């Protein structure tokens, strides 16, 4: 059985997904499965992927669901994964030729450690620039301590021990199609650590129509999910600076929520106090961020 599944949620990417496929064909190690989850595309993405299967030198599985957003597509796909490791790769991005082999080399060193839930490599641009730099190579650190408390934002290339993704699924709210993935990364980080590796294995090509380019618009269109991220940042484990940021985020998007489902996001007494203290900054950033996206 393959060790690694590369999962790709996709929506209307018929013209771009072949670039990712080519980078997978160029892998020096083909011991992986590519799981494509079509999130209700209205173009011929599903047919394109199924045609690629005919000549592929590795296993490709393509499944389809009604459009529900990337996080819902990930939940659907992860339920179908049987390999020990899982890597999420977006449809408009690519991997370096040695990405899979690099993952295997690191996993061989740490596979016997039950406290490790992910291997975190780097992402870069096609011109060689790193999106995020780290201070040293191959060290074990907790996601919350390293990324949240140190406020080290930016996309990295996470490879997960699959069982942790199965245990911590992405919350789904009716009529919302966006959720910040670090809601789950933080939850996983409350119980386990990551190995950080100073090596770029993931090449980003951000698209004007992609989630990254429309981040704030998507957050305003999905206020409950955005509020949940604020709540997660208010966790004691995240530290006071992140707690304050989380309270502001919670208040900012609470203004947008007109759903009774707001009651499903239950706050502790401590979190209620934080939300009360930082209500005014939340209102300020609501106006500021809406203005920045033209609303």
C-alpha positions as CSV (number, residue, x, y, z in Angstrom):
1,X,0.0,0.0,0.0
2,X,1.2,3.6,-0.7
3,X,2.5,5.6,2.2
4,X,1.3,9.0,1.1
5,X,-1.9,10.5,-0.4
6,X,-1.7,13.9,-2.1
7,X,-5.2,15.3,-1.8
8,X,-6.3,18.1,-4.1
9,X,-9.7,19.8,-3.7
10,X,-10.6,21.4,-7.0
11,X,-13.3,23.7,-8.4
12,X,-13.3,24.7,-12.1
13,X,-9.6,24.2,-12.7
14,X,-9.7,22.2,-16.0
15,X,-7.2,24.5,-17.6
16,X,-4.7,24.5,-14.7
17,X,-4.7,21.1,-13.0
18,X,-2.5,19.5,-15.7
19,X,0.5,21.5,-14.4
20,X,0.2,19.8,-11.0
21,X,-0.2,16.5,-12.7
22,X,3.0,17.0,-14.7
23,X,4.9,17.8,-11.5
24,X,3.6,14.6,-10.0
25,X,4.7,12.7,-13.0
26,X,8.2,14.2,-12.5
27,X,8.5,12.8,-9.0
28,X,11.6,10.7,-8.3
29,X,9.5,8.6,-6.0
30,X,6.1,7.4,-7.3
31,X,5.0,5.6,-4.2
32,X,1.9,7.8,-3.6
33,X,-1.7,8.2,-4.5
34,X,-3.3,11.4,-5.9
35,X,-6.8,11.9,-4.6
36,X,-8.7,14.7,-6.5
37,X,-11.9,15.9,-4.9
38,X,-14.0,17.8,-7.4
39,X,-16.0,20.3,-5.4
40,X,-19.0,20.5,-7.8
41,X,-17.1,22.0,-10.8
42,X,-19.2,23.4,-13.6
43,X,-16.5,23.0,-16.2
44,X,-15.0,19.7,-17.4
45,X,-12.4,19.3,-14.5
46,X,-13.7,15.8,-13.6
47,X,-13.3,14.6,-17.2
48,X,-9.9,16.1,-17.5
49,X,-8.6,14.3,-14.4
50,X,-10.1,11.0,-15.5
51,X,-8.4,11.3,-18.8
52,X,-5.1,11.9,-17.0
53,X,-5.6,8.6,-15.2
54,X,-5.2,6.7,-18.4
55,X,-1.5,7.5,-18.8
56,X,-0.4,8.2,-15.2
57,X,2.5,6.3,-13.7
58,X,1.0,6.6,-10.3
59,X,-2.4,5.9,-8.8
60,X,-5.1,8.6,-9.3
61,X,-8.5,8.6,-7.6
62,X,-11.1,11.2,-8.6
63,X,-14.3,11.7,-6.6
64,X,-17.0,14.3,-6.7
65,X,-19.3,16.1,-4.3
66,X,-21.8,19.0,-4.5
67,X,-20.1,22.4,-4.1
68,X,-19.5,23.0,-0.4
69,X,-16.1,24.8,-0.3
70,X,-12.5,23.5,0.0
71,X,-12.9,22.5,3.7
72,X,-15.9,20.4,3.0
73,X,-14.1,18.8,0.0
74,X,-11.2,18.0,2.3
75,X,-13.5,16.3,4.9
76,X,-15.0,14.2,2.1
77,X,-11.6,13.2,0.7
78,X,-9.9,12.5,4.0
79,X,-12.6,10.0,4.9
80,X,-11.5,8.0,1.9
81,X,-7.8,8.1,2.7
82,X,-6.1,4.9,3.8
83,X,-2.4,5.9,3.7
84,X,-0.4,6.8,6.8
85,X,0.5,10.3,5.5
86,X,-1.6,13.1,3.8
87,X,-0.5,16.2,2.0
88,X,-2.9,18.9,0.8
89,X,-1.8,20.4,-2.5
90,X,-4.0,23.0,-4.3
91,X,-4.9,22.5,-7.9
92,X,-3.0,25.6,-9.2
93,X,0.2,24.7,-7.5
94,X,3.0,22.2,-8.1
95,X,5.6,20.1,-6.2
96,X,9.4,20.0,-6.7
97,X,10.7,16.8,-8.3
98,X,12.0,15.4,-5.0
99,X,9.1,16.4,-2.9
100,X,7.7,12.9,-2.3
101,X,11.2,11.5,-1.6
102,X,12.0,14.3,0.8
103,X,8.8,13.5,2.7
104,X,9.7,9.8,2.9
105,X,13.2,10.5,4.1
106,X,11.9,12.6,7.0
107,X,9.1,10.2,7.9
108,X,11.7,7.3,8.1
109,X,13.5,9.2,10.9
110,X,10.4,10.1,12.9
111,X,7.8,7.4,12.2
112,X,8.3,5.8,15.6
113,X,7.4,9.0,17.5
114,X,3.8,9.1,18.6
115,X,4.1,12.9,19.5
116,X,4.6,13.9,15.9
117,X,1.5,14.8,13.8
118,X,3.0,16.6,10.9
119,X,6.1,17.4,8.9
120,X,6.3,21.0,7.9
121,X,8.3,21.9,4.8
122,X,8.4,25.2,3.0
123,X,6.6,26.8,0.1
124,X,8.2,29.0,-2.5
125,X,7.6,30.8,-5.7
126,X,8.8,29.8,-9.1
127,X,11.6,32.5,-9.0
128,X,13.2,30.7,-6.0
129,X,11.9,33.0,-3.2
130,X,10.6,31.3,0.0
131,X,7.2,32.4,1.3
132,X,8.3,31.8,4.9
133,X,11.8,31.3,6.2
134,X,12.8,29.3,9.3
135,X,15.8,29.8,11.4
136,X,17.4,26.3,11.3
137,X,16.8,23.0,9.6
138,X,15.0,20.0,11.0
139,X,13.8,20.8,14.5
140,X,10.8,19.6,16.5
141,X,8.4,22.3,17.8
142,X,4.8,22.7,18.6
143,X,2.6,24.5,16.0
144,X,1.0,26.8,18.5
145,X,4.3,27.8,20.2
146,X,6.2,28.3,16.9
147,X,3.5,29.7,14.5
148,X,0.9,31.3,16.7
149,X,2.7,32.6,19.8
150,X,5.6,33.8,17.7
151,X,3.1,35.2,15.1
152,X,4.8,33.6,12.2
153,X,2.2,33.8,9.4
154,X,2.4,32.6,5.8
155,X,1.8,29.4,4.0
156,X,4.0,26.3,4.6
157,X,3.8,22.8,3.2
158,X,2.4,20.6,5.8
159,X,2.4,16.8,5.6
160,X,0.1,15.2,8.1
161,X,-0.1,11.9,9.9
162,X,-3.5,11.0,8.5
163,X,-5.0,9.8,11.7
164,X,-4.9,13.4,13.1
165,X,-6.8,14.7,10.2
166,X,-9.4,12.0,10.6
167,X,-9.7,12.9,14.3
168,X,-10.0,16.7,13.7
169,X,-12.3,17.4,10.8
170,X,-13.0,20.8,9.4
171,X,-16.2,22.3,10.9
172,X,-18.9,23.0,8.3
173,X,-21.6,25.7,8.5
174,X,-24.7,25.9,6.3
175,X,-24.3,28.2,3.3
176,X,-20.6,28.9,4.1
177,X,-17.9,27.9,1.7
178,X,-14.7,29.1,3.4
179,X,-12.8,28.1,6.6
180,X,-9.3,29.0,7.6
181,X,-7.4,25.7,7.8
182,X,-5.4,26.7,10.8
183,X,-8.5,26.2,12.9
184,X,-7.7,22.5,12.6
185,X,-3.9,23.0,12.7
186,X,-4.2,24.7,16.1
187,X,-6.5,21.9,17.4
188,X,-3.9,19.3,16.3
189,X,-1.2,21.4,17.9
190,X,-2.8,21.2,21.3
191,X,-2.0,17.5,21.4
192,X,1.2,17.0,19.3
193,X,4.2,18.5,17.6
194,X,5.6,19.1,14.2
195,X,9.0,18.6,12.5
196,X,10.1,21.7,10.7
197,X,12.3,21.2,7.6
198,X,14.1,24.1,5.9
199,X,13.4,22.8,2.3
200,X,11.1,24.1,-0.3
201,X,9.0,21.3,-1.8
202,X,5.9,23.2,-2.8
203,X,5.7,25.9,-5.5
204,X,2.8,28.4,-5.3
205,X,1.2,30.1,-8.3
206,X,-1.6,32.2,-6.7
207,X,-4.4,32.8,-9.1
208,X,-6.6,36.0,-9.2
209,X,-9.7,33.9,-8.8
210,X,-8.2,31.7,-6.1
211,X,-9.0,31.6,-2.4
212,X,-5.8,33.3,-1.4
213,X,-6.5,36.4,-3.6
214,X,-10.1,36.6,-2.2
215,X,-9.3,35.8,1.4
216,X,-11.1,38.7,3.1
217,X,-14.1,38.6,0.8
218,X,-14.5,34.9,1.6
219,X,-14.1,35.5,5.3
220,X,-16.9,38.1,5.3
221,X,-19.1,35.7,3.3
222,X,-18.5,33.0,5.9
223,X,-18.8,34.8,9.2
224,X,-19.5,31.8,11.4
225,X,-16.3,30.0,10.2
226,X,-14.4,33.3,10.7
227,X,-15.8,33.7,14.2
228,X,-14.7,30.1,15.0
229,X,-11.2,31.0,14.0
230,X,-11.4,33.9,16.5
231,X,-12.5,31.5,19.2
232,X,-9.7,29.1,18.4
233,X,-7.2,31.9,18.8
234,X,-8.7,32.7,22.2
235,X,-7.6,29.3,23.5
236,X,-5.4,29.5,26.5
237,X,-2.7,27.6,24.7
238,X,-2.3,30.3,22.1
239,X,-1.1,33.0,24.5
240,X,-2.4,36.5,25.3
241,X,-1.4,38.3,22.0
242,X,-3.3,35.7,19.9
243,X,-6.1,35.8,22.4
244,X,-6.5,39.5,21.8
245,X,-6.3,39.0,18.0
246,X,-8.9,36.3,18.3
247,X,-11.3,38.4,20.3
248,X,-11.1,41.2,17.7
249,X,-11.6,38.7,14.8
250,X,-14.6,37.2,16.6
251,X,-16.3,40.6,17.1
252,X,-15.4,41.7,13.6
253,X,-17.3,38.8,11.9
254,X,-20.0,38.5,14.5
255,X,-21.4,41.8,13.0
256,X,-21.9,39.9,9.7
257,X,-23.6,36.9,11.1
258,X,-27.4,36.9,10.8
259,X,-27.7,33.2,11.5
260,X,-29.2,31.5,14.5
261,X,-26.3,29.1,14.2
262,X,-24.2,31.7,16.1
263,X,-25.3,29.9,19.2
264,X,-23.4,26.8,18.0
265,X,-20.1,28.7,18.8
266,X,-20.0,28.4,22.5
267,X,-17.6,30.6,24.4
268,X,-16.1,29.9,27.8
269,X,-16.5,32.6,30.5
270,X,-12.9,33.6,29.8
271,X,-13.6,34.0,26.1
272,X,-16.8,36.0,26.8
273,X,-14.7,38.5,28.9
274,X,-12.2,38.8,26.0
275,X,-14.9,39.4,23.5
276,X,-16.5,42.0,25.7
277,X,-13.3,43.9,26.2
278,X,-12.4,44.0,22.5
279,X,-15.8,44.7,21.1
280,X,-14.9,48.3,19.9
281,X,-11.7,47.2,18.1
282,X,-13.7,44.5,16.4
283,X,-16.2,47.1,15.1
284,X,-13.3,49.2,13.9
285,X,-11.7,46.4,11.9
286,X,-15.0,45.3,10.5
287,X,-15.4,48.8,8.9
288,X,-11.7,49.0,7.9
289,X,-11.5,45.5,6.3
290,X,-14.9,45.9,4.5
291,X,-13.6,49.2,3.1
292,X,-10.4,47.5,1.9
293,X,-12.4,45.0,-0.2
294,X,-14.8,47.7,-1.6
295,X,-17.9,46.8,0.4
